[in-house]
Amino acid sequence: MKKSVNIVIAAVLIVALIAAGVTYLIYQTRDDELLIGEERAQEIALKDAQLAESQVSGLDTGIHYRGGQWYYRVKFKTIALSYEYEIEAYSGAVLDRSMK
């Protein structure tokens, strides 16, 4: 019984180390000097939504990685709707937008 617990603990530690290594390698693919930046991503999303920053609340932006691509997720709200944008982190292209 104790031996199987030790094996499980060792397996969990190995998986955690592998996950940490993969995450590190993914973040090494990002060239921060070429990123458009959070502020520019916000400007692009607000312009696309035809809104000014003063018209929204809860403006939140973060960088994410999926499918070999870095993008900014920009979220904000108006009185009537919630917006979520995905802005390509290097070109500033709008990858996805949703309004609820």
DSSP file with accessible surface (Angstrom, degrees, kcal/mol):
  #  RESIDUE AA STRUCTURE BP1 BP2  ACC     N-H-->O    O-->H-N    N-H-->O    O-->H-N    TCO  KAPPA ALPHA  PHI   PSI    X-CA   Y-CA   Z-CA
    1    1 A M     >        0   0  190      0, 0.0     4,-1.7     0, 0.0     5,-0.1   0.000 360.0 360.0 360.0 -49.1    0.0    0.0    0.0
    2    2 A K  H  >  +     0   0  163      1,-0.2     4,-2.1     2,-0.2     5,-0.2   0.875 360.0  55.1 -64.5 -34.9    2.7    2.5    1.0
    3    3 A K  H  > S+     0   0  162      1,-0.2     4,-2.0     2,-0.2    -1,-0.2   0.909 106.8  49.7 -65.5 -40.9    4.7    1.6   -2.1
    4    4 A S  H  > S+     0   0   61      2,-0.2     4,-2.2     1,-0.2    -1,-0.2   0.862 108.9  52.8 -67.7 -34.0    1.8    2.4   -4.4
    5    5 A V  H  X S+     0   0   69     -4,-1.7     4,-2.5     2,-0.2    -1,-0.2   0.926 108.9  49.9 -65.5 -41.9    1.3    5.7   -2.7
    6    6 A N  H  X S+     0   0   92     -4,-2.1     4,-2.5     1,-0.2    -2,-0.2   0.888 110.0  50.9 -63.7 -37.9    4.9    6.6   -3.3
    7    7 A I  H  X S+     0   0  103     -4,-2.0     4,-2.6     2,-0.2    -1,-0.2   0.919 110.2  49.0 -66.4 -42.2    4.6    5.6   -7.0
    8    8 A V  H  X S+     0   0   90     -4,-2.2     4,-2.6     2,-0.2    -2,-0.2   0.929 111.8  49.0 -63.1 -44.0    1.5    7.8   -7.3
    9    9 A I  H  X S+     0   0   90     -4,-2.5     4,-2.3     1,-0.2    -2,-0.2   0.930 112.0  48.8 -61.6 -44.4    3.3   10.8   -5.7
   10   10 A A  H  X S+     0   0   45     -4,-2.5     4,-2.3     1,-0.2    -1,-0.2   0.915 111.3  50.1 -62.7 -41.5    6.4   10.2   -8.0
   11   11 A A  H  X S+     0   0   49     -4,-2.6     4,-2.5     1,-0.2    -2,-0.2   0.914 110.2  50.0 -64.2 -42.2    4.1   10.1  -11.0
   12   12 A V  H  X S+     0   0   93     -4,-2.6     4,-2.5     1,-0.2    -1,-0.2   0.916 110.9  49.6 -63.3 -42.2    2.3   13.3  -10.1
   13   13 A L  H  X S+     0   0  105     -4,-2.3     4,-2.4     2,-0.2    -2,-0.2   0.912 110.6  49.9 -63.5 -41.1    5.6   15.1   -9.5
   14   14 A I  H  X S+     0   0   98     -4,-2.3     4,-2.5     2,-0.2    -2,-0.2   0.937 111.5  48.2 -63.5 -45.6    6.9   13.9  -12.9
   15   15 A V  H  X S+     0   0   96     -4,-2.5     4,-2.7     1,-0.2    -2,-0.2   0.916 111.3  51.1 -61.6 -41.5    3.8   15.1  -14.7
   16   16 A A  H  X S+     0   0   56     -4,-2.5     4,-2.4     1,-0.2    -1,-0.2   0.913 110.4  48.8 -63.0 -42.0    4.0   18.5  -12.9
   17   17 A L  H  X S+     0   0  128     -4,-2.4     4,-2.3     2,-0.2    -1,-0.2   0.907 111.9  48.8 -64.8 -41.4    7.6   18.9  -13.9
   18   18 A I  H  X S+     0   0  106     -4,-2.5     4,-2.6     2,-0.2     5,-0.2   0.938 111.7  49.2 -63.6 -45.1    6.8   18.1  -17.5
   19   19 A A  H  X S+     0   0   49     -4,-2.7     4,-2.5     1,-0.2    -2,-0.2   0.911 111.1  49.8 -61.2 -42.0    3.9   20.5  -17.5
   20   20 A A  H  X S+     0   0   60     -4,-2.4     4,-2.4    -5,-0.2    -1,-0.2   0.914 111.1  49.9 -64.1 -40.6    6.1   23.3  -16.1
   21   21 A G  H  X S+     0   0   34     -4,-2.3     4,-2.4     2,-0.2    -2,-0.2   0.916 111.3  47.9 -64.2 -43.4    8.7   22.6  -18.7
   22   22 A V  H  X S+     0   0   74     -4,-2.6     4,-2.4     2,-0.2    -2,-0.2   0.930 111.6  50.3 -63.9 -43.9    6.2   22.7  -21.6
   23   23 A T  H  X S+     0   0   75     -4,-2.5     4,-2.3    -5,-0.2    -2,-0.2   0.928 110.2  50.9 -60.8 -42.8    4.7   26.0  -20.2
   24   24 A Y  H  X S+     0   0  143     -4,-2.4     4,-1.4     1,-0.2    -1,-0.2   0.932 110.4  48.8 -60.4 -45.2    8.2   27.5  -20.0
   25   25 A L  H  X S+     0   0  115     -4,-2.4     4,-0.6     1,-0.2    -1,-0.2   0.893 109.2  52.8 -64.5 -39.1    9.0   26.5  -23.6
   26   26 A I  H >< S+     0   0   51     -4,-2.4     3,-1.4     1,-0.2     4,-0.3   0.945 108.8  49.4 -61.5 -45.9    5.7   28.0  -24.8
   27   27 A Y  H >< S+     0   0  108     -4,-2.3     3,-1.1     1,-0.3    -1,-0.2   0.781 102.1  63.4 -67.9 -21.4    6.4   31.3  -23.1
   28   28 A Q  H 3< S+     0   0  113     -4,-1.4    -1,-0.3     1,-0.2    -2,-0.2   0.697  91.3  66.5 -73.9 -16.3    9.9   31.3  -24.7
   29   29 A T  T << S+     0   0   80     -3,-1.4     2,-0.5    -4,-0.6    -1,-0.2   0.594  82.1  95.7 -78.3  -9.2    8.2   31.5  -28.1
   30   30 A R    <   -     0   0   64     -3,-1.1     2,-0.9    -4,-0.3     3,-0.1  -0.704  61.6-157.4 -88.0 126.4    6.9   35.0  -27.3
   31   31 A D    >>  -     0   0   72     -2,-0.5     3,-1.7     1,-0.2     4,-0.6  -0.839   7.1-168.6-102.3  95.5    9.0   38.0  -28.5
   32   32 A D  G >4 S+     0   0   93     -2,-0.9     3,-0.7     1,-0.3    -1,-0.2   0.770  79.8  64.7 -59.4 -28.0    7.9   40.7  -26.2
   33   33 A E  G 34 S+     0   0  179      1,-0.2    -1,-0.3    -3,-0.1    -2,-0.0   0.763 105.2  45.5 -68.5 -22.7    9.6   43.5  -28.2
   34   34 A L  G <4 S+     0   0  111     -3,-1.7    -1,-0.2     2,-0.0    -2,-0.2   0.519  86.1 112.2 -98.3  -7.3    7.2   42.8  -31.1
   35   35 A L    <<  -     0   0   30     -3,-0.7    55,-0.2    -4,-0.6    54,-0.1  -0.366  67.7-135.5 -67.2 146.8    4.0   42.6  -29.2
   36   36 A I        -     0   0   46     53,-2.7     4,-0.4     1,-0.1    -1,-0.1   0.764  48.3-128.4 -73.1 -25.9    1.4   45.4  -29.8
   37   37 A G     >  -     0   0   25     52,-0.4     4,-2.1     3,-0.1     5,-0.2   0.062  19.1 -82.3  94.4 156.5    0.8   45.6  -26.0
   38   38 A E  H  > S+     0   0   93      1,-0.2     4,-2.4     2,-0.2     5,-0.2   0.882 124.7  54.2 -62.1 -41.8   -2.3   45.6  -23.9
   39   39 A E  H  > S+     0   0  142      1,-0.2     4,-2.2     2,-0.2    -1,-0.2   0.931 110.3  45.9 -62.3 -44.1   -3.1   49.3  -24.4
   40   40 A R  H  > S+     0   0  120     -4,-0.4     4,-2.4     2,-0.2    -1,-0.2   0.904 110.6  53.8 -66.4 -39.4   -3.1   48.9  -28.2
   41   41 A A  H  X S+     0   0    0     -4,-2.1     4,-2.4     1,-0.2    -1,-0.2   0.912 109.0  49.4 -60.8 -40.7   -5.2   45.8  -28.0
   42   42 A Q  H  X S+     0   0   35     -4,-2.4     4,-2.8     1,-0.2     5,-0.3   0.924 109.4  51.6 -63.0 -44.5   -7.7   47.7  -26.0
   43   43 A E  H  X S+     0   0   89     -4,-2.2     4,-2.4     1,-0.2    -2,-0.2   0.911 110.6  48.6 -58.6 -43.1   -7.7   50.5  -28.5
   44   44 A I  H  X S+     0   0   24     -4,-2.4     4,-2.5     2,-0.2    -1,-0.2   0.928 113.0  46.7 -64.2 -45.9   -8.4   48.1  -31.3
   45   45 A A  H  X S+     0   0    0     -4,-2.4     4,-2.2     2,-0.2    -2,-0.2   0.932 113.9  47.4 -64.2 -44.6  -11.2   46.3  -29.5
   46   46 A L  H  <>S+     0   0   12     -4,-2.8     5,-2.7     2,-0.2     4,-0.5   0.908 112.3  49.8 -65.0 -40.1  -12.9   49.6  -28.5
   47   47 A K  H ><5S+     0   0  170     -4,-2.4     3,-1.1    -5,-0.3    -1,-0.2   0.927 110.3  50.4 -63.7 -42.8  -12.6   51.0  -32.0
   48   48 A D  H 3<5S+     0   0   61     -4,-2.5    -1,-0.2     1,-0.3    -2,-0.2   0.884 112.6  46.5 -62.3 -37.5  -14.1   47.8  -33.5
   49   49 A A  T 3<5S-     0   0   18     -4,-2.2    -1,-0.3    -5,-0.2    -2,-0.2   0.500 111.4-125.2 -80.5  -5.0  -17.0   48.1  -31.0
   50   50 A Q  T < 5 +     0   0  175     -3,-1.1     2,-0.3    -4,-0.5    -3,-0.2   0.902  68.1 127.0  58.3  45.2  -17.3   51.8  -31.9
   51   51 A L      < -     0   0   36     -5,-2.7     2,-0.3    -6,-0.1    -1,-0.2  -0.932  56.0-132.0-128.4 154.2  -17.0   52.7  -28.2
   52   52 A A    >   -     0   0   44     -2,-0.3     3,-2.0    -3,-0.1     4,-0.3  -0.715  30.7-113.4 -98.0 156.2  -14.8   55.1  -26.2
   53   53 A E  G >  S+     0   0  124     -2,-0.3     3,-1.4     1,-0.3     6,-0.1   0.852 117.4  61.3 -58.1 -31.8  -13.1   54.0  -23.1
   54   54 A S  G 3  S+     0   0  114      1,-0.3    -1,-0.3     3,-0.0    -3,-0.0   0.672  98.7  58.0 -70.1 -13.8  -15.3   56.4  -21.1
   55   55 A Q  G <  S+     0   0  112     -3,-2.0     2,-0.3     2,-0.0    24,-0.3   0.462 102.1  63.4 -93.6  -3.3  -18.4   54.4  -22.3
   56   56 A V    <   -     0   0   21     -3,-1.4     2,-0.3    -4,-0.3    22,-0.2  -0.798  59.8-159.2-121.6 163.4  -17.3   51.1  -20.9
   57   57 A S  E     +A   77   0A  72     20,-2.5    20,-2.5    -2,-0.3    -2,-0.0  -0.901  69.4  33.9-132.6 164.5  -16.6   49.5  -17.5
   58   58 A G  E     -     0   0A  60     -2,-0.3     2,-0.3     1,-0.2    -1,-0.1   0.795  69.2-175.6  64.2  31.1  -14.6   46.5  -16.3
   59   59 A L  E     +     0   0A  44     -3,-0.1     2,-0.4    -6,-0.1    17,-0.2  -0.441   9.5 171.1 -64.2 119.3  -11.9   46.9  -19.0
   60   60 A D  E     +A   75   0A  97     15,-2.8    15,-3.1    -2,-0.3     2,-0.4  -0.999  10.7 179.9-138.2 132.8   -9.7   43.8  -18.6
   61   61 A T  E     +A   74   0A  12     -2,-0.4     2,-0.3    13,-0.2    13,-0.2  -0.996   5.8 163.7-137.0 139.4   -6.9   42.6  -20.9
   62   62 A G  E     -A   73   0A  19     11,-1.6    11,-2.9    -2,-0.4     2,-0.3  -0.990  34.5-114.5-151.1 154.1   -4.5   39.7  -20.7
   63   63 A I  E     +A   72   0A  36     -2,-0.3     2,-0.3     9,-0.2     9,-0.2  -0.719  36.5 178.6 -92.7 141.6   -2.2   37.8  -23.1
   64   64 A H  E     -A   71   0A  64      7,-3.3     7,-2.6    -2,-0.3     2,-0.4  -0.913  20.4-141.1-138.6 164.4   -2.9   34.2  -23.9
   65   65 A Y  E     +A   70   0A  77     -2,-0.3     2,-0.3     5,-0.2     5,-0.2  -0.996  28.1 153.8-132.5 129.1   -1.5   31.4  -26.1
   66   66 A R  E >   -A   69   0A 124      3,-2.4     3,-1.3    -2,-0.4    -2,-0.1  -0.946  64.9  -1.6-155.1 136.0   -3.5   28.9  -28.0
   67   67 A G  T 3  S-     0   0   83     -2,-0.3     3,-0.1     1,-0.3    -1,-0.0   0.834 128.5 -52.3  57.8  36.1   -2.8   26.8  -31.1
   68   68 A G  T 3  S+     0   0   54      1,-0.2     2,-0.4     0, 0.0    -1,-0.3   0.642 117.2 107.9  77.9  14.4    0.6   28.2  -31.7
   69   69 A Q  E <   -A   66   0A  74     -3,-1.3    -3,-2.4     2,-0.0     2,-0.4  -0.983  59.3-143.5-133.2 134.9   -0.6   31.8  -31.5
   70   70 A W  E     +A   65   0A   8     -2,-0.4    19,-2.1    -5,-0.2    20,-0.3  -0.749  31.8 163.5 -90.3 137.4   -0.3   34.6  -29.0
   71   71 A Y  E     -AB  64  88A   8     -7,-2.6    -7,-3.3    -2,-0.4     2,-0.5  -0.984  35.3-120.9-149.8 158.0   -3.4   36.9  -28.6
   72   72 A Y  E     -AB  63  87A   9     15,-3.3    15,-2.8    -2,-0.3     2,-0.6  -0.873  18.2-148.1 -98.9 135.2   -4.8   39.4  -26.2
   73   73 A R  E     -AB  62  86A  57    -11,-2.9   -11,-1.6    -2,-0.5     2,-0.5  -0.927  17.6-169.8-100.7 119.5   -8.2   38.8  -24.7
   74   74 A V  E     -AB  61  85A   0     11,-2.4    11,-2.9    -2,-0.6     2,-0.4  -0.961   5.2-178.2-114.1 125.1   -9.9   42.1  -24.1
   75   75 A K  E     +AB  60  84A  83    -15,-3.1   -15,-2.8    -2,-0.5     2,-0.3  -0.954  11.4 148.1-124.2 142.4  -13.1   42.2  -22.0
   76   76 A F  E     - B   0  83A   2      7,-1.8     7,-3.4    -2,-0.4     2,-0.3  -0.970  26.7-137.0-161.9 168.5  -15.4   45.1  -21.2
   77   77 A K  E     -AB  57  82A 118    -20,-2.5   -20,-2.5    -2,-0.3     2,-0.2  -0.950   7.1-167.5-132.5 150.7  -19.0   46.0  -20.5
   78   78 A T        -     0   0   32      3,-3.1   -22,-0.1    -2,-0.3   -23,-0.0  -0.649  51.2 -89.1-115.7-176.6  -21.5   48.6  -21.4
   79   79 A I  S    S+     0   0  187    -24,-0.3     3,-0.1    -2,-0.2   -23,-0.0   0.899 126.7  28.6 -60.1 -36.8  -24.9   49.1  -19.7
   80   80 A A  S    S+     0   0   85      1,-0.1     2,-0.3    -3,-0.0    -1,-0.2   0.790 121.9  30.8 -97.4 -31.2  -26.5   46.7  -22.2
   81   81 A L        -     0   0   61     18,-0.0    -3,-3.1     2,-0.0     2,-0.4  -0.911  55.8-137.5-135.8 158.1  -23.8   44.3  -23.3
   82   82 A S  E     -B   77   0A  50     18,-2.2    18,-2.4    -2,-0.3     2,-0.4  -0.945  27.9-158.5-109.9 134.8  -20.6   42.4  -22.4
   83   83 A Y  E     -BC  76  99A  26     -7,-3.4    -7,-1.8    -2,-0.4     2,-0.4  -0.887  12.7-176.2-114.9 145.9  -17.9   42.3  -25.0
   84   84 A E  E     -BC  75  98A  56     14,-2.2    14,-2.0    -2,-0.4     2,-0.3  -0.975   8.6-177.0-141.8 126.2  -15.0   39.9  -25.4
   85   85 A Y  E     -BC  74  97A   2    -11,-2.9   -11,-2.4    -2,-0.4     2,-0.5  -0.916  19.5-152.9-120.3 149.1  -12.3   40.3  -28.1
   86   86 A E  E     -BC  73  96A  16     10,-2.6     9,-3.0    -2,-0.3    10,-1.4  -0.992  20.1-171.7-118.0 117.9   -9.3   38.2  -29.2
   87   87 A I  E     -BC  72  94A   0    -15,-2.8   -15,-3.3    -2,-0.5     7,-0.2  -0.952  30.0-113.7-114.6 124.0   -6.7   40.4  -30.8
   88   88 A E  E  >  -B   71   0A  26      5,-3.1     4,-1.5    -2,-0.5   -17,-0.3  -0.330  26.8-135.3 -57.6 131.9   -3.6   38.8  -32.4
   89   89 A A  T  4 S+     0   0    0    -19,-2.1   -53,-2.7     1,-0.2   -52,-0.4   0.663  93.7  31.9 -73.4 -17.8   -0.7   39.9  -30.3
   90   90 A Y  T  4 S+     0   0   72    -20,-0.3    -1,-0.2   -55,-0.2   -19,-0.1   0.798 129.2  28.5-106.7 -40.0    1.7   40.9  -33.1
   91   91 A S  T  4 S-     0   0   83      2,-0.1    -2,-0.2   -56,-0.0   -56,-0.0   0.710  92.0-128.4 -95.8 -24.3   -0.4   42.2  -35.9
   92   92 A G     <  +     0   0   10     -4,-1.5    -3,-0.1     1,-0.3     2,-0.1   0.563  51.9 155.8  84.4   9.1   -3.4   43.6  -34.0
   93   93 A A        -     0   0   46     -6,-0.1    -5,-3.1     1,-0.1     2,-0.7  -0.420  50.3-115.2 -69.1 142.2   -5.9   41.7  -36.2
   94   94 A V  E     +C   87   0A  43     -7,-0.2    -7,-0.2     1,-0.2     3,-0.1  -0.708  36.0 176.9 -78.6 114.0   -9.3   40.9  -34.6
   95   95 A L  E     -     0   0A  67     -9,-3.0     2,-0.3    -2,-0.7    -1,-0.2   0.825  64.2  -6.4 -86.3 -37.3   -9.4   37.1  -34.4
   96   96 A D  E     -C   86   0A  88    -10,-1.4   -10,-2.6     2,-0.0    -1,-0.3  -0.987  57.8-172.7-158.2 150.4  -12.7   36.8  -32.6
   97   97 A R  E     -C   85   0A 110     -2,-0.3     2,-0.3   -12,-0.2   -12,-0.2  -0.990   4.3-178.6-145.9 145.1  -15.4   39.0  -31.0
   98   98 A S  E     -C   84   0A  40    -14,-2.0   -14,-2.2    -2,-0.3     2,-0.4  -0.994   8.1-165.7-145.0 147.3  -18.5   38.2  -29.1
   99   99 A M  E      C   83   0A 100     -2,-0.3   -16,-0.2   -16,-0.2    -2,-0.0  -1.000 360.0 360.0-131.4 132.5  -21.2   40.3  -27.5
  100  100 A K              0   0  175    -18,-2.4   -18,-2.2    -2,-0.4    -2,-0.0  -0.963 360.0 360.0-127.3 360.0  -23.7   39.0  -25.0
